[in-house]
Structure formats: structure tokens, C-alpha cells
Amino acid sequence: MLMLNQTDLIPAPPVSFILNGIPGLEDMHMWISFPFCSMYAVAVVGNCGLLYLIHYKDSLHRPMYYFLAMLSLTDLFICSSTIPKALCIFWFHFKEISFDGCLVQMFFIHTFTGLESGVLMLMALDRYIAICYPLCYSTILTNSVIAKAGLSTFLRGVFLIIPFTILTKRLPYCRGNIIPHTYCDHMSVAKLSCGNIKVNVIYGLMVALLIGGFDILCITISYTMILRAVVSLSSADALHKAFSTCTAHICAIVFSYSAAFFSFFSHHFGGHTIPPSCHIIVANIYLLLSPTMNPIVYGVKTKQIRDCVIRIPSGSKDIKFQSK
């Protein structure tokens, strides 16, 4: 009687997955691609423009704009990790992605969305220090401190997301290789497994709490302290200036977290009450909305950036960027 090794009974991982786009809306993929492509173009041009201004304009070499540069760079990675592949699905029906390529895409998406949340938290702390301790602002937020804070936030995401890849890679897959999505999301891939994905679900919730929950708590505390400091100001001009410095950041928080909350909770707890097409559209909007809107909001609401952009066409001498 032949004795079978237990590992022989475990299905081998698929060679590749098929990203099926938006289920139920296949006939509309071409039309859906136009707003996706437009938003992606705005995101790339806007964020690259911000990075260019911050790098070359000496007046923008301040902590607030360094954090904004981190946010722009993160947004570029987020949308570039997903939208080019989605457009290939919509336009050319290039739906296949290798198993390892799927894991890599999943890693980058979750790492940089976690990093974006962390950068928004750092920007809230930056506004807290700027408003509550203006005289110590430059001495507290030195270049070294900013670099260490950014690196720590990035490493936090990397070390928390690496187990996602390991947990997903170890699963046995026997429910086909078709993913009803435009990109490789952790739970979308895990649901193709015929094994127990309870650990994946629990770990996903834990990471969401550790990253999102911690960052939201810090943001809330920072703005509570800012509000307490602002309401004590006697000058209406100082009050307006304090609020105006936070407007763009508050908009960035709303853009990032509103779609994120809907996508996360509907995916984990929505069950069959929300159509799959709605899940996927909102998930893509979540990854596109912040990268698209953040450069616009900061360009409109931040006077220094707005002045740089307005003066560029006039060829003003003080806007001719010179590297150090």
C-alpha cells in the first residue's frame, strides 16, 4: 500500500491569477476607464509637480512641505501600483498576473496605504507643533527628526504587511484562479483558498487597528489640542490663520479615510448586501481619490504653493528654480 506524503495532498499554488475587472460591468469597462485614466493623469502630474516645487524652491524647504513631499511620493506609489494594470484590463483585456506578481502588488498596495495613513498622522503632529509651539517649531522638527519619523512610518508598514504575503502564499488554492477585482487585494486572493483563512482575517483586522486606529487616535488628539489652543486666541486674524493652515490637511484626511472606511467595513462585514461591483469601484476610488485631490487641495489652499504655481507662467525671476 502506497503511503502518500501529507504535502502531496496540498494543492500547489496557481501559476497565475486572472484579474476579472469589475464583475457585472464588463461591457462598461471602456467607459469606466476614462475617469480612471483622467484621475491617474491628474495624480501623476499634480504630485510630480508638487515634488518638483518642494525640491527646487527654497521657501518650501520647511517641515510642513517635507511631509507633503512624503505624502505626494506615497500617493504616486499607491496609484501606480494599481491603475496601470486596471487600464490594461479595461483597454486590452490583459487580465493575467503571475502568482508572485500578485503577491508583490498586494504587498505594495497595503504597505503604501499604511504609509499614507502614517504620513497624515505625522502631518497632524506637524500642525500641532506649528500652532501650539511656534517658537520651537524649527528646533523640534529638524531634518534629522523628519527623516527618522518618515523612515519609522515606512518600516512600520513593511514589517506589518510582510506577514500578509507569507500568510497568503502558504494557503492552498483550489477554487480557481479568477479574482473578481482590478488588483490583488489581500482578502480577494485569500478567498480563492480552500483552506482556513481565519488567521488572515484576524491578522487583517489587527493590522487595520494597529495602523489606522493608532493614526486616527493621534490625529484626533493633535486636533483636539490644536482646537483648544486656537479658541483661546483673541485675535480674529490669528484665529483665521491658524484654521487656514489646517484646512488642506483636514481635506486630505477626509479624502483618505472616508473611502477607506467604506471599503474596509463593506469588504469585511458587508456580506451580500452590497454588490461586488460597488465594492470594487469604491476600492479603486479609495486608491485614486487622495492622489488626485491632494495636489489640487494643497495647490489651492496653501499660499506659498499657490504663489509659485501662479508666477511660473509669468517667468518671474524669483520663481526660476535654482538648485543649491
N, C-alpha and C positions, 0 to 999 in steps of 0.2 A: 504494500500500500504506500503510495507516494505521500510524503509529508510536505505540505506547502508552507513556505516561509510566510509569516504574517504580513511582511511588507509587500508580498506579491498580490495580496488582496486589496491593497490600497491603490485606487485609480491614479494613474500618472497625471500630472498637471497638463492642461491643454497646451498645444504648441502656440496657439494664438487665440485671441478673442475677436468677436465681431461686434463693433460698436454700431448699434442699430439706429442711432439718432434719436428722434422724438417719436415714440410709438403712437400710431393713430393719426399722425400729421405728416406722413411720408410724402404725400402729394404736395404739401406746402413747404417742403424743405427749401426750395429755391427762393421763395418769398421770405421765409424766416431768415435766410442767410443775409439779406440786405441790411436789416438793422443790426445784426450781429457784426457784420463786416464794417459798417459805419462806426459803430461804437468802438470796435477794436482799433480802427484807424485813428479816431479821436484820442483814444487812450495812449497809443504809441506816440503820436505826435505831441500830445499835451505833456505827458510825463517826460519824454526826452527833452522837450523844451524847458521844462522846469529844471531838470538836471543840468542842462546847458547854462541856464541863467545863474543857478546857485554856484556852479563851478567857476564861472568867469567873472561874476560881479562881486566886487569886494564888499559892497554894502550888505550882501546877503550871506556873508561868512559869519553867521551867528548861530547859536544853538537851535533856535526855532527852525531855521532853514536847513540845518543839517538833518534834523529829524524829518523834515518834509522831504529831503532827498532820499532818506531811507524808505519813506512811505512810497515815493514815486518808483524807486527801484523795485520794491516789493510788488507793487501793482503791475509793473511790466512783466515780472516773472509769473505772476498769477494768471494774467490773461493770455500770455504767450504759451503757457503750459497746456491750454485747453482750446482756445479759439481757432488756431490754425488747423488742428485736427478736425474740429467740428465743421469748418468750412470745406475741408476735403471730403467729408461725409456728405454735406449738402450739395456740393457742386460736382464732384467727380465720383461719388459713391465709393471712395476709398475707405472702407469700413474696418479693414483688418488691422489689428495691432498685436504684436507678439506678447507672449505672457510676461516676459521680463520687461518689455517696453511699457506694458500696462502697469506693472508694479512701480516702475520708475516715475511714470506720470502721476500715479496716486501719491507717491512719496512727495514729489514737488508740490502738488496741489495742496496737500494738507500741511506741509511744512511752511509754505509761504502764506497760507491763510492764517495759520497760527502766528507767524511773524508779523503780519499786518495788524492783528489784534494787539500784539505786544508793542508795536511801534505807536499805535494810537494811545496806549496806556502811557508810554514814555512822553508823548506829546502833551498829555494831560498833566503829568508831573512837571513838564517844562513850563506850561502856562501857570501852574500853581506857584512855582518858584518865581516866575517873572512878575506876577501880580502881588504875591504876599511878601516876597523878599527881593524887591527890585535892586537894592544896593549890593546884594550878594550874588546877583544872578550870574555874572560872568566869572566869579571866583568859584561858585559851586559847580556850574556846568562848563567845565573846561573841556578841551578837545579830547583829552585822555578819558575823562569820565563818560563823555558821549560815546566814544568808540567802544569802551568796555560795556556800557549799557546795551548798545546795539548788538555786540557780539554775544553777550549773555542771552539776550532775547532770541537770537538766531539759534544758538546752541540748545536752548530750552526746547524749541520746536523740533530740531533734528533728533534729539535724544528721546523725545516723547513719541515721535512719528515712526522711528525705526522699528519698534515692535509691531506697528500696523503691518509693515511689509513682511516681517517674519511670520506673524500670525496668519496672514493671508496666503503666503507662499506654502505653509505647511498643510493647508486644508486639502482634502481630497475633492476632486471635481468630477461630477458625473451627471450634471443637469444641463449639459450642453455648453456651448461657448458663446452664446449670444447675450450681450449686455444691452438692455434697453436704455441706453444713455448716449450722450455725446462724448463723454470722457470716462475714465476709470475711477469711479468713486469707490471708497472702501466697502461700504455696505452693498453696493450693486454687484461688486465682484464676489464678496463673501456669500451672497445669497445663491450663487451658482453652485455652491458646495453642497455635497450630500452628507457632510459631517456636521458636528455640533459647532455652531457659530456663537454660542452663548458667551464665550470668552471674548470674542471680537466685539460683541455688542456692549458688554460691560466695560471693556477697555476703552471703547469709543466714547461712552458716556463719561468715564473717568477723565479722559483727556480733555473733553469739552469743558468739564468742570474745572480742571486744573488750569487750562489756558483761558478760556472765555470767562469762567466765573471769577478767577483771580483778577484778570484785567478789568472786567466791569466793576468789580469791587474797588480797585484802585482809582479808576476813573470817577466813580461816584464819590469817593472820599475826597479826591482832589477838587472836584467841582463844588462839593459842599463847603470846603474850606475857602474856595475862591468866592462863592456866593456870600459867605459870612464876611469876608474882607471887603467885598465890593459894596455891600449895603451900608457899610459904616463910612463910606466916603461921603464927604459933604459937598464936594464939587460935582456939578452935573456933567461938566466936560470930562472930568476924570472917570466918572461912572460910565459914560458913553465909551470912552477909550478902552476901559477895562473889558467891557462887554464885547466891543468890536474885535478885540484881539482873539476872542474865543469863538466867534461866530463860525469861521471856516472849519475849525476843529470839531465843533458840535455837529456841523453838517456832515463831515467825514464819518463821524461815529454813527450817525443815523443811517447813512448810505451803507455802511459796512454791516452793522448789526441787525437792522430791520429784516433784510432779505436772508441773512444768516440764520436768524431765529426761526423764521418761517420754514426755511429749507430743512433745518436740523430737526425741528419738532414734527413737521409733517412727515419726514422720512422715517423717523423712529416711532412715532405714535399715531400718524395719520391713518395707518391701515389702508383700507379700501375706500375710505370716504373721499379721498382726493384723487382725481385722475392722474395716472402716471405722467401724462404729457405736461400737466401743471407742475408736478414735482421737478421735471427736467428743465422746463422753461425758467422756473424760479431759481433753480440751482445755477443755471447759466447766467441769469441776470445778477445773481449774487457775486459771481466771479467777474462780471463786466461793469457793474454799476459804479463801484468805488474807483476802479482805474479810469473810468470815463469821466466821472463827475469831479473827482478831487482836483485835477489841474484847473478845471473851469472855476470851481468854487474858490480855490486859493488865488487864482488869477484875478477874479473879480473882487474878492473881499480883502485881499492883502494889498495895502497901498504900495509898498515897495516893489512887489512883483508887478502890479498893475502899471506903475510908472515906467518900469523897464520895458514892458511889452508895448506901451503906447509910444514911447520915444524911439523904438527901433526903426520904424518906417521913416522917421524924420531925419535919421542919420546924425542924431545929436552926438557931439564929441564925447560927452561924459558917459555915453552908453556904448561906445566902441570898446568891446571887451578885450582886455589885455591880460594875458596870463602872467602870473607872478614870475 
